[in-house]
Amino acid sequence: MMNEKMYALGSKRSTIREIFEYAKMRAVEIGKENVFDFSIGNPSVPAPACVHATIKKLLSEIPSVELHGYTSAQGGKDVRDTIAANFTRRFGVALSGDDLYMTCGAAASLTITFKALANAGDEFIVFAPFFPEYRVFIENAGAKLVAVASDERTLLPDFEALERAITPKTKGVLINSPNNPSGVVYGEQTLQTLAEILKAKSEEYGETIYLISDEPYRELVYDAKTIVPCPMKFYADTIVCYSYSKSLSLPGERVGYIAVSPKAREAKKLYAAVCGAGRSLGFVCAPALFQRVAASCDGQTADLSVYRKNRDLLYNALTAYGFTCIHPDGAFYLFMKSAEADAATFCERAKKYELLLVNGEDFGAKGFVRIAYCVETERIERALPLFKKLAEEYSLIK
Amino acid sequence: MMNEKMYALGSKRSTIREIFEYAKMRAVEIGKENVFDFSIGNPSVPAPACVHATIKKLLSEIPSVELHGYTSAQGGKDVRDTIAANFTRRFGVALSGDDLYMTCGAAASLTITFKALANAGDEFIVFAPFFPEYRVFIENAGAKLVAVASDERTLLPDFEALERAITPKTKGVLINSPNNPSGVVYGEQTLQTLAEILKAKSEEYGETIYLISDEPYRELVYDAKTIVPCPMKFYADTIVCYSYSKSLSLPGERVGYIAVSPKAREAKKLYAAVCGAGRSLGFVCAPALFQRVAASCDGQTADLSVYRKNRDLLYNALTAYGFTCIHPDGAFYLFMKSAEADAATFCERAKKYELLLVNGEDFGAKGFVRIAYCVETERIERALPLFKKLAEEYSLIK
């Protein structure tokens, strides 16, 4: 009757969304203050002041018909020119407004990119652990996700495993740094090595292998020494997928962009394919008001000090309790080793304390859980004694 | 290399978008006041006052994190409950918030619906003339558009042609009333006959044939006696696709909904398939701020008197000049017979006068042009002498 695969996708929500909905239900039952929902990457910090200031300015200065009207499918020209100029200045990569395509957020950036690139049977390589919706987005384009392991200790790419995984069917490699769920940031050396492998393999097979860089957490780094390098600097055939959801704390407003490297092979044609894919999927244009907000606030961020504080608080306490955690340099997730082999059972035990964690298996990594620490600091403080009890249950505390 | 079909879709824009972009370029060359762009359905009337009032209220009353955060994938519960209650009251069809799925506008409503329903090789029947992007959206779901002619005089469905066109592959029939491009409104009798045919054919083939009703122009009707009936009243297996783009003059903001009739066969499963399709296509949620605006302003409209004035002015003048036009009861388009067999040549001749019309062939109707009259009245007044000259070129004026 209907499409059974869509029914399956709709009836079995992503685990993250499942827990998010459970938390909302549980909050009604026992009070919001008693539920410790670490499931979803919903920023806990208000949008920076420029967001509301810009909205108010736009409402008073621009006539309604112009402000809320259709923009060009790829986004308003002024908006794209502004963001591209910032991109050039900030990342040292020449980009023009004609290389930018405004989207309805990161998910749209990705579904459009995969649809623009993929032919039936193509493969995209993703490093585990990875955001589980990547599989849904890649399969929507009729392509296949191929997971490649990361180095177990650093969670940086395992390049030997990558070389073994690339085949003539490989259309692209997807990276995500700062990483969800691990918080790991790829440095220049990592991108350099990755670029060398992709160049060599593209030549070997006579087909371009694209590098797709999913960067919603680009501005969320916590140490002055941590710099998130732009992959376009290292590899010509790069497409950057960006979203303002996390940097400006606007996840519900759905605004982001795709930047097609002007140095990519047949870059203009590639950009046109992005436009075609957006059209095909039903994205007429990115939300008009928030396109302008994004341009006006591009490069600014919400107050990240809260996330840093949360990270330090959580990382230090959990490691002190005997848990093993990957130290996150960016994003707002802590990837922690499960205290027993089966992370699902561990998550169930945590749930008894109203600690809602996400099983790392959903990210393609067995024996881990993800803790989204984009919550009020006070909530983390109140959660710590519960984490301590959980550690005691496993006799982790020495 | 990349996906050639997406490249084709992106490099050859829709004719409407092509003319829209041409008009913008031409405005730079000869001044905006000298270009008569009748190409795009971009509302020319400001959003009703409640839109900006609601935005300002929301900015001051709801904390940023809550206001701009992710909503549930199907939309905020309050938003859905409010709109569903209005729907029940306005159209006399019982609907709950759990039957509603908020979308990023009409295009999203349609791509999600087709994706939720279609299996490879399925067919959707559309009555010509029809909005050309329907083909793009249907093909995105791996299905095929089957065009069925309308009655030539009334542009209402030709039911004999419909019966001949339905096959076991028919997954659904798509209607669009008030119609783009003809402005025709389907009355109760039309829906009743349509429902009887679909019921009989569904029984004959033992497979549900869905009725998909694309209703972005639902509120845009100009005569007190014209009522747009709700197709759910006539046929159980109905999905309504709605957008606030035209009613609230918010086309750039991308907000609308899908309403799944609770009387549809396996309605809950169908709703889940809609959720799955939205997820698969990368629509995480409809824009959060404008979800609340939609709920708050649902049922209100921008000032439609301008459109009515424009319609009367244009229809009366053009018929007086000797052109043959379909009288539009709704939407803001006038469908006019081309003054020569080849409408493309006619459009080119009109272009000499800076009159930018859309060839009806793109809507599956030969020998017509579409004139979008959602422009300032003053622009229509200034365009009339040019239309008159065009009529004189064809010796239409008696």
Interface residues (C-beta under 8 A of the other chain):
Chain A: M1 M2 N3 K5 M6 Y7 A8 L9 G10 S11 R13 S14 R17 E21 I40 N42 P43 S44 V45 P46 A47 V51 H52 I55 K56 L59 P63 S64 V65 L67 H68 G69 Y70 T71 S72 A73 C104 G105 A107 A108 L110 T111 I112 K115 A116 L117 A118 N119 E133 V136 F137 E139 N140 A141 E207 T208 S249 L250 P251 G252 E253 R254 R265 E266 K269 L270 Y271 A272 A273 V274 C275 G276 A277 G278 R279 S280 L281 G282 F283 V284 C285 A286 P287 A288 L289 F290
Chain B: M1 M2 N3 K5 M6 Y7 A8 L9 G10 S11 R13 S14 R17 E21 I40 N42 P43 S44 V45 P46 A47 V51 H52 I55 K56 L59 P63 S64 V65 L67 H68 G69 Y70 T71 S72 A73 C104 G105 A107 A108 L110 T111 I112 K115 A116 L117 A118 N119 E133 V136 F137 E139 N140 A141 E207 T208 S249 L250 P251 G252 E253 R254 R265 E266 K269 L270 Y271 A272 A273 V274 C275 G276 A277 G278 R279 S280 L281 G282 F283 V284 C285 A286 P287 A288 L289 F290
